[in-house]
Amino acid sequence: MKKVKVFITLKESVLDPQGQAVKESLHNMDYKNVNDVRIGKYIELEIEDSANLHQQIEELCDKMLANTVIENYRYEVLEEVQS
Amino acid sequence: MKKVKVFITLKESVLDPQGQAVKESLHNMDYKNVNDVRIGKYIELEIEDSANLHQQIEELCDKMLANTVIENYRYEVLEEVQS
């Protein structure tokens, strides 16, 4: 069993209204030195190991976890975890 | 200017219905070797450097970004980015 961490972020060119709202709230709370906020997703998977694990993870991300029109993703595979 | 990456995850003991729904969808798509899915948030901040940067980041997370009753967070500060 492998643990996989997937990080999904909006592409640079895509507006992030949620991040803007958080930034404005932080400014209202007097944290005026926060210049930019971008909000993405962080997904942890536990997945049984297979020969084509990386290919499979990319399929999962492309088909289900990320919207590749507006989002980028990257992932890390951690060593064996106890099942 | 520092770039800060914040990872927010649900505590182990907290149910994750969104993750469960994703897991079931993945099983329906025949990815049956995915045993667990947990969904969290990934936030990128750009923040002007200050003497008490770490203290400030923890305040931001505690007050605004994370709900510490049900969520854990960790963060990484990256080196200077060009503003």
Backbone of each chain as nested JSON, in Angstrom:
{
  "chains": [
    {"id": "A", "residues": [
      {"number": 1, "name": "MET", "atoms": {"N": [0.846, -1.195, 0.0], "CA": [0.0, 0.0, 0.0], "C": [0.881, 1.244, 0.0]}},
      {"number": 2, "name": "LYS", "atoms": {"N": [0.574, 2.144, -0.911], "CA": [1.328, 3.396, -0.986], "C": [0.424, 4.543, -0.584]}},
      {"number": 3, "name": "LYS", "atoms": {"N": [1.022, 5.531, 0.034], "CA": [0.305, 6.772, 0.304], "C": [0.705, 7.786, -0.761]}},
      {"number": 4, "name": "VAL", "atoms": {"N": [-0.284, 8.414, -1.35], "CA": [-0.032, 9.378, -2.42], "C": [-0.601, 10.724, -2.007]}},
      {"number": 5, "name": "LYS", "atoms": {"N": [0.207, 11.757, -2.116], "CA": [-0.26, 13.117, -1.826], "C": [-0.41, 13.863, -3.14]}},
      {"number": 6, "name": "VAL", "atoms": {"N": [-1.597, 14.384, -3.384], "CA": [-1.864, 15.107, -4.627], "C": [-2.14, 16.576, -4.28]}},
      {"number": 7, "name": "PHE", "atoms": {"N": [-1.477, 17.474, -4.987], "CA": [-1.648, 18.913, -4.782], "C": [-2.258, 19.487, -6.049]}},
      {"number": 8, "name": "ILE", "atoms": {"N": [-3.411, 20.095, -5.918], "CA": [-4.103, 20.648, -7.079], "C": [-4.173, 22.163, -6.923]}},
      {"number": 9, "name": "THR", "atoms": {"N": [-3.69, 22.874, -7.923], "CA": [-3.69, 24.336, -7.864], "C": [-4.34, 24.897, -9.118]}},
      {"number": 10, "name": "LEU", "atoms": {"N": [-4.947, 26.059, -8.984], "CA": [-5.457, 26.76, -10.158], "C": [-4.284, 27.22, -11.015]}},
      {"number": 11, "name": "LYS", "atoms": {"N": [-4.451, 27.182, -12.33], "CA": [-3.409, 27.714, -13.204], "C": [-3.229, 29.209, -12.948]}},
      {"number": 12, "name": "GLU", "atoms": {"N": [-2.007, 29.672, -13.201], "CA": [-1.656, 31.077, -12.951], "C": [-2.659, 32.051, -13.565]}},
      {"number": 13, "name": "SER", "atoms": {"N": [-3.112, 31.728, -14.779], "CA": [-3.942, 32.666, -15.531], "C": [-5.401, 32.666, -15.079]}},
      {"number": 14, "name": "VAL", "atoms": {"N": [-5.757, 31.763, -14.171], "CA": [-7.156, 31.633, -13.754], "C": [-7.388, 32.44, -12.478]}},
      {"number": 15, "name": "LEU", "atoms": {"N": [-8.418, 33.259, -12.484], "CA": [-8.771, 34.034, -11.298], "C": [-9.184, 33.116, -10.158]}},
      {"number": 16, "name": "ASP", "atoms": {"N": [-8.864, 33.53, -8.936], "CA": [-9.207, 32.725, -7.768], "C": [-10.049, 33.577, -6.821]}},
      {"number": 17, "name": "PRO", "atoms": {"N": [-11.362, 33.635, -7.036], "CA": [-12.206, 34.505, -6.202], "C": [-12.201, 34.101, -4.73]}},
      {"number": 18, "name": "GLN", "atoms": {"N": [-12.085, 32.813, -4.465], "CA": [-12.038, 32.36, -3.063], "C": [-10.771, 32.896, -2.379]}},
      {"number": 19, "name": "GLY", "atoms": {"N": [-9.656, 32.792, -3.099], "CA": [-8.401, 33.326, -2.563], "C": [-8.472, 34.828, -2.354]}},
      {"number": 20, "name": "GLN", "atoms": {"N": [-9.099, 35.545, -3.298], "CA": [-9.272, 36.99, -3.161], "C": [-10.075, 37.327, -1.92]}},
      {"number": 21, "name": "ALA", "atoms": {"N": [-11.145, 36.569, -1.71], "CA": [-12.007, 36.825, -0.549], "C": [-11.231, 36.609, 0.743]}},
      {"number": 22, "name": "VAL", "atoms": {"N": [-10.432, 35.534, 0.781], "CA": [-9.627, 35.277, 1.981], "C": [-8.62, 36.404, 2.181]}},
      {"number": 23, "name": "LYS", "atoms": {"N": [-7.996, 36.848, 1.083], "CA": [-7.016, 37.932, 1.199], "C": [-7.673, 39.188, 1.765]}},
      {"number": 24, "name": "GLU", "atoms": {"N": [-8.856, 39.515, 1.259], "CA": [-9.52, 40.724, 1.757], "C": [-9.909, 40.587, 3.228]}},
      {"number": 25, "name": "SER", "atoms": {"N": [-10.347, 39.409, 3.601], "CA": [-10.661, 39.193, 5.021], "C": [-9.418, 39.351, 5.883]}},
      {"number": 26, "name": "LEU", "atoms": {"N": [-8.298, 38.821, 5.397], "CA": [-7.053, 38.949, 6.167], "C": [-6.654, 40.419, 6.285]}},
      {"number": 27, "name": "HIS", "atoms": {"N": [-6.832, 41.185, 5.201], "CA": [-6.523, 42.621, 5.272], "C": [-7.432, 43.308, 6.288]}},
      {"number": 28, "name": "ASN", "atoms": {"N": [-8.711, 42.92, 6.285], "CA": [-9.642, 43.508, 7.257], "C": [-9.264, 43.149, 8.691]}},
      {"number": 29, "name": "MET", "atoms": {"N": [-8.585, 42.009, 8.848], "CA": [-8.128, 41.603, 10.184], "C": [-6.75, 42.189, 10.487]}},
      {"number": 30, "name": "ASP", "atoms": {"N": [-6.305, 43.112, 9.635], "CA": [-5.045, 43.849, 9.844], "C": [-3.781, 43.051, 9.5]}},
      {"number": 31, "name": "TYR", "atoms": {"N": [-3.942, 41.97, 8.775], "CA": [-2.758, 41.287, 8.24], "C": [-2.49, 41.846, 6.838]}},
      {"number": 32, "name": "LYS", "atoms": {"N": [-2.004, 43.077, 6.806], "CA": [-1.906, 43.775, 5.523], "C": [-0.662, 43.373, 4.734]}},
      {"number": 33, "name": "ASN", "atoms": {"N": [0.201, 42.6, 5.361], "CA": [1.402, 42.17, 4.636], "C": [1.197, 40.874, 3.849]}},
      {"number": 34, "name": "VAL", "atoms": {"N": [-0.043, 40.389, 3.797], "CA": [-0.342, 39.231, 2.946], "C": [-0.689, 39.765, 1.553]}},
      {"number": 35, "name": "ASN", "atoms": {"N": [0.154, 39.462, 0.576], "CA": [-0.024, 40.065, -0.75], "C": [-0.809, 39.202, -1.718]}},
      {"number": 36, "name": "ASP", "atoms": {"N": [-0.826, 37.921, -1.491], "CA": [-1.564, 37.071, -2.418], "C": [-1.968, 35.778, -1.714]}},
      {"number": 37, "name": "VAL", "atoms": {"N": [-3.147, 35.29, -2.052], "CA": [-3.643, 34.017, -1.514], "C": [-4.198, 33.221, -2.688]}},
      {"number": 38, "name": "ARG", "atoms": {"N": [-3.77, 31.98, -2.819], "CA": [-4.326, 31.086, -3.842], "C": [-4.756, 29.82, -3.122]}},
      {"number": 39, "name": "ILE", "atoms": {"N": [-5.953, 29.373, -3.406], "CA": [-6.478, 28.213, -2.684], "C": [-6.595, 27.025, -3.615]}},
      {"number": 40, "name": "GLY", "atoms": {"N": [-6.045, 25.922, -3.177], "CA": [-6.101, 24.699, -3.969], "C": [-6.572, 23.54, -3.122]}},
      {"number": 41, "name": "LYS", "atoms": {"N": [-6.41, 22.348, -3.638], "CA": [-6.841, 21.159, -2.917], "C": [-5.639, 20.279, -2.619]}},
      {"number": 42, "name": "TYR", "atoms": {"N": [-5.768, 19.561, -1.528], "CA": [-4.719, 18.64, -1.108], "C": [-5.417, 17.318, -0.838]}},
      {"number": 43, "name": "ILE", "atoms": {"N": [-5.055, 16.283, -1.563], "CA": [-5.76, 15.01, -1.457], "C": [-4.779, 13.914, -1.093]}},
      {"number": 44, "name": "GLU", "atoms": {"N": [-5.12, 13.123, -0.076], "CA": [-4.305, 11.978, 0.304], "C": [-5.022, 10.706, -0.127]}},
      {"number": 45, "name": "LEU", "atoms": {"N": [-4.33, 9.878, -0.868], "CA": [-4.884, 8.597, -1.309], "C": [-4.092, 7.474, -0.671]}},
      {"number": 46, "name": "GLU", "atoms": {"N": [-4.775, 6.385, -0.347], "CA": [-4.08, 5.13, -0.051], "C": [-4.437, 4.165, -1.151]}},
      {"number": 47, "name": "ILE", "atoms": {"N": [-3.43, 3.64, -1.795], "CA": [-3.662, 2.91, -3.026], "C": [-2.756, 1.678, -3.037]}},
      {"number": 48, "name": "GLU", "atoms": {"N": [-3.334, 0.562, -3.467], "CA": [-2.519, -0.659, -3.522], "C": [-1.506, -0.539, -4.641]}},
      {"number": 49, "name": "ASP", "atoms": {"N": [-0.31, -0.97, -4.334], "CA": [0.785, -0.811, -5.288], "C": [0.532, -1.648, -6.541]}},
      {"number": 50, "name": "SER", "atoms": {"N": [0.989, -1.129, -7.681], "CA": [0.887, -1.912, -8.913], "C": [2.034, -1.501, -9.818]}},
      {"number": 51, "name": "ALA", "atoms": {"N": [2.256, -2.256, -10.865], "CA": [3.404, -2.005, -11.739], "C": [3.301, -0.633, -12.403]}},
      {"number": 52, "name": "ASN", "atoms": {"N": [2.067, -0.267, -12.752], "CA": [1.899, 1.02, -13.436], "C": [1.26, 2.073, -12.528]}},
      {"number": 53, "name": "LEU", "atoms": {"N": [1.777, 2.16, -11.312], "CA": [1.185, 3.048, -10.308], "C": [1.152, 4.502, -10.783]}},
      {"number": 54, "name": "HIS", "atoms": {"N": [2.274, 4.957, -11.336], "CA": [2.328, 6.374, -11.726], "C": [1.323, 6.682, -12.835]}},
      {"number": 55, "name": "GLN", "atoms": {"N": [1.236, 5.754, -13.781], "CA": [0.266, 5.933, -14.866], "C": [-1.15, 6.003, -14.294]}},
      {"number": 56, "name": "GLN", "atoms": {"N": [-1.421, 5.127, -13.338], "CA": [-2.757, 5.089, -12.759], "C": [-3.079, 6.374, -11.991]}},
      {"number": 57, "name": "ILE", "atoms": {"N": [-2.105, 6.863, -11.24], "CA": [-2.341, 8.098, -10.484], "C": [-2.641, 9.24, -11.453]}},
      {"number": 58, "name": "GLU", "atoms": {"N": [-1.895, 9.295, -12.547], "CA": [-2.142, 10.369, -13.516], "C": [-3.538, 10.252, -14.13]}},
      {"number": 59, "name": "GLU", "atoms": {"N": [-3.966, 9.036, -14.394], "CA": [-5.333, 8.83, -14.895], "C": [-6.371, 9.342, -13.894]}},
      {"number": 60, "name": "LEU", "atoms": {"N": [-6.193, 8.943, -12.621], "CA": [-7.118, 9.395, -11.568], "C": [-7.211, 10.91, -11.548]}},
      {"number": 61, "name": "CYS", "atoms": {"N": [-6.045, 11.546, -11.599], "CA": [-6.019, 13.008, -11.517], "C": [-6.681, 13.619, -12.748]}},
      {"number": 62, "name": "ASP", "atoms": {"N": [-6.346, 13.1, -13.918], "CA": [-6.886, 13.678, -15.152], "C": [-8.392, 13.494, -15.248]}},
      {"number": 63, "name": "LYS", "atoms": {"N": [-8.867, 12.317, -14.816], "CA": [-10.282, 12.007, -15.036], "C": [-11.185, 12.503, -13.924]}},
      {"number": 64, "name": "MET", "atoms": {"N": [-10.641, 12.577, -12.72], "CA": [-11.539, 12.744, -11.577], "C": [-11.117, 13.861, -10.632]}},
      {"number": 65, "name": "LEU", "atoms": {"N": [-9.862, 13.867, -10.228], "CA": [-9.502, 14.74, -9.109], "C": [-9.277, 16.187, -9.545]}},
      {"number": 66, "name": "ALA", "atoms": {"N": [-8.673, 16.369, -10.701], "CA": [-8.362, 17.725, -11.165], "C": [-9.157, 18.043, -12.424]}},
      {"number": 67, "name": "ASN", "atoms": {"N": [-9.453, 19.314, -12.593], "CA": [-10.018, 19.798, -13.853], "C": [-8.853, 20.409, -14.633]}},
      {"number": 68, "name": "THR", "atoms": {"N": [-8.312, 19.648, -15.562], "CA": [-7.041, 20.065, -16.175], "C": [-7.191, 21.259, -17.124]}},
      {"number": 69, "name": "VAL", "atoms": {"N": [-8.428, 21.683, -17.369], "CA": [-8.606, 22.921, -18.151], "C": [-8.123, 24.125, -17.342]}},
      {"number": 70, "name": "ILE", "atoms": {"N": [-8.437, 24.123, -16.059], "CA": [-8.102, 25.293, -15.238], "C": [-7.136, 24.971, -14.095]}},
      {"number": 71, "name": "GLU", "atoms": {"N": [-6.816, 23.684, -13.911], "CA": [-5.991, 23.325, -12.756], "C": [-4.746, 22.546, -13.178]}},
      {"number": 72, "name": "ASN", "atoms": {"N": [-3.691, 22.748, -12.406], "CA": [-2.507, 21.896, -12.507], "C": [-2.479, 20.965, -11.313]}},
      {"number": 73, "name": "TYR", "atoms": {"N": [-1.796, 19.837, -11.471], "CA": [-1.604, 18.991, -10.297], "C": [-0.184, 18.456, -10.269]}},
      {"number": 74, "name": "ARG", "atoms": {"N": [0.245, 18.125, -9.068], "CA": [1.479, 17.356, -8.921], "C": [1.248, 16.378, -7.789]}},
      {"number": 75, "name": "TYR", "atoms": {"N": [2.059, 15.35, -7.729], "CA": [1.842, 14.365, -6.673], "C": [3.159, 13.802, -6.19]}},
      {"number": 76, "name": "GLU", "atoms": {"N": [3.094, 13.251, -4.981], "CA": [4.245, 12.575, -4.385], "C": [3.781, 11.2, -3.931]}},
      {"number": 77, "name": "VAL", "atoms": {"N": [4.579, 10.191, -4.221], "CA": [4.273, 8.852, -3.733], "C": [5.162, 8.578, -2.535]}},
      {"number": 78, "name": "LEU", "atoms": {"N": [4.534, 8.287, -1.401], "CA": [5.317, 7.976, -0.21], "C": [5.548, 6.477, -0.135]}},
      {"number": 79, "name": "GLU", "atoms": {"N": [6.552, 6.117, 0.599], "CA": [6.862, 4.697, 0.726], "C": [5.7, 3.943, 1.36]}},
      {"number": 80, "name": "GLU", "atoms": {"N": [5.798, 2.669, 1.218], "CA": [4.851, 1.719, 1.805], "C": [4.266, 2.205, 3.142]}},
      {"number": 81, "name": "VAL", "atoms": {"N": [2.944, 2.146, 3.273], "CA": [2.35, 2.355, 4.588], "C": [1.697, 1.047, 5.034]}},
      {"number": 82, "name": "GLN", "atoms": {"N": [1.597, 0.876, 6.341], "CA": [0.98, -0.357, 6.84], "C": [-0.516, -0.326, 6.594]}},
      {"number": 83, "name": "SER", "atoms": {"N": [-1.04, -1.396, 6.063], "CA": [-2.472, -1.439, 5.745], "C": [-3.242, -2.029, 6.923]}}
    ]},
    {"id": "B", "residues": [
      {"number": 1, "name": "MET", "atoms": {"N": [9.746, 39.186, 0.328], "CA": [8.493, 38.443, 0.162], "C": [8.764, 36.941, 0.267]}},
      {"number": 2, "name": "LYS", "atoms": {"N": [7.992, 36.285, 1.099], "CA": [8.121, 34.841, 1.253], "C": [6.885, 34.163, 0.68]}},
      {"number": 3, "name": "LYS", "atoms": {"N": [7.102, 32.997, 0.132], "CA": [5.979, 32.176, -0.275], "C": [5.752, 31.123, 0.811]}},
      {"number": 4, "name": "VAL", "atoms": {"N": [4.515, 30.973, 1.217], "CA": [4.183, 30.029, 2.285], "C": [3.166, 29.034, 1.754]}},
      {"number": 5, "name": "LYS", "atoms": {"N": [3.441, 27.766, 1.948], "CA": [2.494, 26.721, 1.559], "C": [1.858, 26.156, 2.811]}},
      {"number": 6, "name": "VAL", "atoms": {"N": [0.542, 26.183, 2.853], "CA": [-0.182, 25.677, 4.028], "C": [-0.994, 24.452, 3.608]}},
      {"number": 7, "name": "PHE", "atoms": {"N": [-0.878, 23.387, 4.372], "CA": [-1.611, 22.143, 4.104], "C": [-2.58, 21.927, 5.251]}},
      {"number": 8, "name": "ILE", "atoms": {"N": [-3.857, 21.845, 4.918], "CA": [-4.87, 21.678, 5.958], "C": [-5.555, 20.339, 5.755]}},
      {"number": 9, "name": "THR", "atoms": {"N": [-5.572, 19.534, 6.797], "CA": [-6.175, 18.195, 6.682], "C": [-7.172, 18.0, 7.816]}},
      {"number": 10, "name": "LEU", "atoms": {"N": [-8.182, 17.202, 7.552], "CA": [-9.109, 16.827, 8.621], "C": [-8.38, 15.931, 9.616]}},
      {"number": 11, "name": "LYS", "atoms": {"N": [-8.698, 16.082, 10.883], "CA": [-8.123, 15.189, 11.894], "C": [-8.555, 13.758, 11.619]}},
      {"number": 12, "name": "GLU", "atoms": {"N": [-7.706, 12.827, 12.019], "CA": [-7.944, 11.394, 11.782], "C": [-9.341, 10.954, 12.214]}},
      {"number": 13, "name": "SER", "atoms": {"N": [-9.78, 11.475, 13.361], "CA": [-11.029, 10.996, 13.946], "C": [-12.266, 11.598, 13.289]}},
      {"number": 14, "name": "VAL", "atoms": {"N": [-12.071, 12.54, 12.369], "CA": [-13.211, 13.228, 11.756], "C": [-13.573, 12.551, 10.437]}},
      {"number": 15, "name": "LEU", "atoms": {"N": [-14.842, 12.24, 10.272], "CA": [-15.313, 11.645, 9.021], "C": [-15.119, 12.616, 7.862]}},
      {"number": 16, "name": "ASP", "atoms": {"N": [-14.838, 12.085, 6.685], "CA": [-14.627, 12.909, 5.493], "C": [-15.603, 12.453, 4.401]}},
      {"number": 17, "name": "PRO", "atoms": {"N": [-16.839, 12.968, 4.434], "CA": [-17.836, 12.505, 3.453], "C": [-17.443, 12.821, 2.011]}},
      {"number": 18, "name": "GLN", "atoms": {"N": [-16.753, 13.944, 1.808], "CA": [-16.316, 14.283, 0.448], "C": [-15.305, 13.244, -0.052]}},
      {"number": 19, "name": "GLY", "atoms": {"N": [-14.374, 12.891, 0.812], "CA": [-13.4, 11.862, 0.442], "C": [-14.07, 10.522, 0.176]}},
      {"number": 20, "name": "GLN", "atoms": {"N": [-15.06, 10.177, 1.013], "CA": [-15.807, 8.926, 0.817], "C": [-16.495, 8.914, -0.547]}},
      {"number": 21, "name": "ALA", "atoms": {"N": [-17.1, 10.049, -0.903], "CA": [-17.814, 10.131, -2.179], "C": [-16.84, 9.958, -3.338]}},
      {"number": 22, "name": "VAL", "atoms": {"N": [-15.671, 10.589, -3.228], "CA": [-14.662, 10.448, -4.285], "C": [-14.204, 8.997, -4.369]}},
      {"number": 23, "name": "LYS", "atoms": {"N": [-13.985, 8.369, -3.215], "CA": [-13.547, 6.971, -3.213], "C": [-14.574, 6.1, -3.911]}},
      {"number": 24, "name": "GLU", "atoms": {"N": [-15.85, 6.311, -3.592], "CA": [-16.889, 5.483, -4.218], "C": [-16.958, 5.72, -5.721]}},
      {"number": 25, "name": "SER", "atoms": {"N": [-16.8, 6.966, -6.133], "CA": [-16.785, 7.248, -7.571], "C": [-15.609, 6.545, -8.243]}},
      {"number": 26, "name": "LEU", "atoms": {"N": [-14.461, 6.571, -7.584], "CA": [-13.283, 5.907, -8.167], "C": [-13.529, 4.405, -8.279]}},
      {"number": 27, "name": "HIS", "atoms": {"N": [-14.171, 3.814, -7.254], "CA": [-14.49, 2.379, -7.328], "C": [-15.446, 2.108, -8.498]}},
      {"number": 28, "name": "ASN", "atoms": {"N": [-16.422, 3.016, -8.66], "CA": [-17.362, 2.841, -9.778], "C": [-16.667, 2.959, -11.127]}},
      {"number": 29, "name": "MET", "atoms": {"N": [-15.559, 3.697, -11.15], "CA": [-14.788, 3.819, -12.39], "C": [-13.755, 2.699, -12.508]}},
      {"number": 30, "name": "ASP", "atoms": {"N": [-13.863, 1.7, -11.631], "CA": [-13.016, 0.5, -11.673], "C": [-11.608, 0.694, -11.132]}},
      {"number": 31, "name": "TYR", "atoms": {"N": [-11.393, 1.774, -10.399], "CA": [-10.124, 1.913, -9.671], "C": [-10.331, 1.339, -8.268]}},
      {"number": 32, "name": "LYS", "atoms": {"N": [-10.407, 0.012, -8.216], "CA": [-10.799, -0.6, -6.949], "C": [-9.629, -0.737, -5.983]}},
      {"number": 33, "name": "ASN", "atoms": {"N": [-8.44, -0.436, -6.448], "CA": [-7.293, -0.528, -5.54], "C": [-7.038, 0.754, -4.749]}},
      {"number": 34, "name": "VAL", "atoms": {"N": [-7.96, 1.725, -4.869], "CA": [-7.861, 2.925, -4.028], "C": [-8.592, 2.635, -2.721]}},
      {"number": 35, "name": "ASN", "atoms": {"N": [-7.848, 2.589, -1.626], "CA": [-8.455, 2.155, -0.365], "C": [-8.948, 3.287, 0.508]}},
      {"number": 36, "name": "ASP", "atoms": {"N": [-8.374, 4.457, 0.333], "CA": [-8.82, 5.564, 1.17], "C": [-8.54, 6.883, 0.464]}},
      {"number": 37, "name": "VAL", "atoms": {"N": [-9.442, 7.832, 0.644], "CA": [-9.277, 9.175, 0.088], "C": [-9.615, 10.164, 1.19]}},
      {"number": 38, "name": "ARG", "atoms": {"N": [-8.719, 11.118, 1.425], "CA": [-9.0, 12.195, 2.384], "C": [-8.741, 13.503, 1.665]}},
      {"number": 39, "name": "ILE", "atoms": {"N": [-9.668, 14.416, 1.774], "CA": [-9.544, 15.662, 1.024], "C": [-9.283, 16.822, 1.974]}},
      {"number": 40, "name": "GLY", "atoms": {"N": [-8.258, 17.581, 1.654], "CA": [-7.911, 18.741, 2.465], "C": [-7.722, 19.964, 1.596]}},
      {"number": 41, "name": "LYS", "atoms": {"N": [-7.163, 20.997, 2.177], "CA": [-6.938, 22.232, 1.426], "C": [-5.445, 22.52, 1.343]}},
      {"number": 42, "name": "TYR", "atoms": {"N": [-5.09, 23.176, 0.26], "CA": [-3.71, 23.564, 0.033], "C": [-3.731, 25.051, -0.307]}},
      {"number": 43, "name": "ILE", "atoms": {"N": [-3.086, 25.861, 0.506], "CA": [-3.171, 27.314, 0.336], "C": [-1.765, 27.878, 0.149]}},
      {"number": 44, "name": "GLU", "atoms": {"N": [-1.611, 28.683, -0.884], "CA": [-0.337, 29.375, -1.105], "C": [-0.504, 30.841, -0.748]}},
      {"number": 45, "name": "LEU", "atoms": {"N": [0.364, 31.336, 0.115], "CA": [0.344, 32.744, 0.512], "C": [1.615, 33.419, 0.038]}},
      {"number": 46, "name": "GLU", "atoms": {"N": [1.5, 34.669, -0.36], "CA": [2.691, 35.506, -0.507], "C": [2.623, 36.563, 0.561]}},
      {"number": 47, "name": "ILE", "atoms": {"N": [3.659, 36.633, 1.358], "CA": [3.582, 37.443, 2.572], "C": [4.909, 38.182, 2.758]}},
      {"number": 48, "name": "GLU", "atoms": {"N": [4.797, 39.449, 3.118], "CA": [6.037, 40.214, 3.33], "C": [6.726, 39.707, 4.579]}},
      {"number": 49, "name": "ASP", "atoms": {"N": [8.019, 39.604, 4.478], "CA": [8.798, 39.023, 5.567], "C": [8.732, 39.931, 6.797]}},
      {"number": 50, "name": "SER", "atoms": {"N": [8.759, 39.325, 7.966], "CA": [8.814, 40.113, 9.198], "C": [9.54, 39.286, 10.242]}},
      {"number": 51, "name": "ALA", "atoms": {"N": [9.882, 39.932, 11.333], "CA": [10.683, 39.254, 12.353], "C": [9.933, 38.07, 12.955]}},
      {"number": 52, "name": "ASN", "atoms": {"N": [8.624, 38.243, 13.096], "CA": [7.834, 37.176, 13.726], "C": [6.949, 36.463, 12.695]}},
      {"number": 53, "name": "LEU", "atoms": {"N": [7.567, 36.126, 11.56], "CA": [6.802, 35.531, 10.458], "C": [6.093, 34.245, 10.883]}},
      {"number": 54, "name": "HIS", "atoms": {"N": [6.821, 33.368, 11.574], "CA": [6.221, 32.077, 11.925], "C": [5.034, 32.265, 12.868]}},
      {"number": 55, "name": "GLN", "atoms": {"N": [5.212, 33.175, 13.822], "CA": [4.11, 33.449, 14.744], "C": [2.9, 33.973, 13.977]}},
      {"number": 56, "name": "GLN", "atoms": {"N": [3.164, 34.842, 12.995], "CA": [2.065, 35.423, 12.235], "C": [1.342, 34.361, 11.399]}},
      {"number": 57, "name": "ILE", "atoms": {"N": [2.11, 33.475, 10.773], "CA": [1.489, 32.424, 9.957], "C": [0.597, 31.546, 10.838]}},
      {"number": 58, "name": "GLU", "atoms": {"N": [1.105, 31.224, 12.034], "CA": [0.282, 30.392, 12.923], "C": [-1.007, 31.104, 13.331]}},
      {"number": 59, "name": "GLU", "atoms": {"N": [-0.906, 32.409, 13.557], "CA": [-2.121, 33.187, 13.863], "C": [-3.118, 33.127, 12.717]}},
      {"number": 60, "name": "LEU", "atoms": {"N": [-2.62, 33.359, 11.49], "CA": [-3.483, 33.303, 10.304], "C": [-4.198, 31.968, 10.229]}},
      {"number": 61, "name": "CYS", "atoms": {"N": [-3.429, 30.902, 10.43], "CA": [-4.016, 29.567, 10.308], "C": [-5.044, 29.327, 11.397]}},
      {"number": 62, "name": "ASP", "atoms": {"N": [-4.687, 29.699, 12.633], "CA": [-5.59, 29.441, 13.752], "C": [-6.88, 30.248, 13.634]}},
      {"number": 63, "name": "LYS", "atoms": {"N": [-6.754, 31.506, 13.188], "CA": [-7.918, 32.39, 13.211], "C": [-8.779, 32.278, 11.959]}},
      {"number": 64, "name": "MET", "atoms": {"N": [-8.147, 31.943, 10.841], "CA": [-8.857, 32.133, 9.577], "C": [-8.813, 30.912, 8.667]}},
      {"number": 65, "name": "LEU", "atoms": {"N": [-7.646, 30.354, 8.457], "CA": [-7.519, 29.374, 7.376], "C": [-7.988, 27.982, 7.789]}},
      {"number": 66, "name": "ALA", "atoms": {"N": [-7.688, 27.605, 9.014], "CA": [-8.049, 26.257, 9.467], "C": [-9.079, 26.343, 10.589]}},
      {"number": 67, "name": "ASN", "atoms": {"N": [-9.894, 25.328, 10.683], "CA": [-10.788, 25.164, 11.827], "C": [-10.121, 24.144, 12.728]}},
      {"number": 68, "name": "THR", "atoms": {"N": [-9.442, 24.641, 13.761], "CA": [-8.574, 23.743, 14.538], "C": [-9.352, 22.763, 15.411]}},
      {"number": 69, "name": "VAL", "atoms": {"N": [-10.666, 22.903, 15.464], "CA": [-11.46, 21.894, 16.186], "C": [-11.426, 20.572, 15.412]}},
      {"number": 70, "name": "ILE", "atoms": {"N": [-11.514, 20.662, 14.09], "CA": [-11.588, 19.438, 13.288], "C": [-10.423, 19.28, 12.312]}},
      {"number": 71, "name": "GLU", "atoms": {"N": [-9.567, 20.307, 12.208], "CA": [-8.506, 20.245, 11.205], "C": [-7.125, 20.442, 11.826]}},
      {"number": 72, "name": "ASN", "atoms": {"N": [-6.159, 19.783, 11.223], "CA": [-4.755, 20.049, 11.519], "C": [-4.17, 20.844, 10.368]}},
      {"number": 73, "name": "TYR", "atoms": {"N": [-3.11, 21.588, 10.657], "CA": [-2.406, 22.238, 9.556], "C": [-0.907, 22.122, 9.75]}},
      {"number": 74, "name": "ARG", "atoms": {"N": [-0.2, 22.196, 8.638], "CA": [1.243, 22.379, 8.698], "C": [1.619, 23.316, 7.571]}},
      {"number": 75, "name": "TYR", "atoms": {"N": [2.788, 23.911, 7.657], "CA": [3.162, 24.866, 6.617], "C": [4.649, 24.81, 6.346]}},
      {"number": 76, "name": "GLU", "atoms": {"N": [4.998, 25.294, 5.157], "CA": [6.403, 25.399, 4.755], "C": [6.627, 26.831, 4.285]}},
      {"number": 77, "name": "VAL", "atoms": {"N": [7.719, 27.414, 4.713], "CA": [8.087, 28.741, 4.218], "C": [9.173, 28.566, 3.173]}},
      {"number": 78, "name": "LEU", "atoms": {"N": [8.896, 29.064, 1.978], "CA": [9.905, 28.986, 0.922], "C": [10.75, 30.244, 0.933]}},
      {"number": 79, "name": "GLU", "atoms": {"N": [11.912, 30.124, 0.356], "CA": [12.806, 31.279, 0.318], "C": [12.17, 32.436, -0.45]}},
      {"number": 80, "name": "GLU", "atoms": {"N": [12.77, 33.555, -0.269], "CA": [12.4, 34.799, -0.961], "C": [11.85, 34.561, -2.374]}},
      {"number": 81, "name": "VAL", "atoms": {"N": [10.73, 35.137, -2.704], "CA": [10.276, 35.157, -4.099], "C": [10.31, 36.598, -4.592]}},
      {"number": 82, "name": "GLN", "atoms": {"N": [10.467, 36.739, -5.894], "CA": [10.504, 38.107, -6.447], "C": [9.109, 38.701, -6.438]}},
      {"number": 83, "name": "SER", "atoms": {"N": [9.003, 39.912, -5.955], "CA": [7.675, 40.542, -5.896], "C": [7.438, 41.354, -7.159]}}
    ]}
  ]
}
